[in-house]
Amino acid sequence: MCNRLPPGRPLKLLIMSNLRNKVQLIGNVGQEPSTTKLDNGKKVARLSLATNENYKNSKGEKIQSTDWHTVVAWGKTAEIIENYVSKGKEIAVEGKLTSRSYEDKEGVKRYVTEVLASEILLLGGKA
């Protein structure tokens, strides 16, 4: 059965393939970002980003919960972080989620999920 829109209403289609892995976060940088220049000359920056959510519990009390995200950026985005982002700064990040594994010093396999930033927007005043 085909659902029909009322006459005069435009049909808007979303192409879901463009929305598969996209992350947008606004938060505050938790500690000074680290930037590393690799042997091939590329730069990579890492930072921790705190995002807050406010809600009321069943008693009507206001609750704030904080989530921490690891953000990784390469190239020009890493340079922007290196030059302009510091602890406490409010930023907006757009990118995608990535997962990877590595072996720690004790030989234990660890898994991490990170935000691979494609864009950074500086918000608020100086931190």
Buried (B, 14 or more C-beta within 10 A) or exposed (E): EEEEEEEEEEEEEEEEEEEEEEBEBBBBBBEEBEBEEEEEEEBBBBBBBBBEEEEEEEEEEEEEEEEEBEBBBBEEBBBBBBEEBBEBBBBBBBBEEEEEEEEEEEEEEEEEEBBBBBEBEBEEEEE
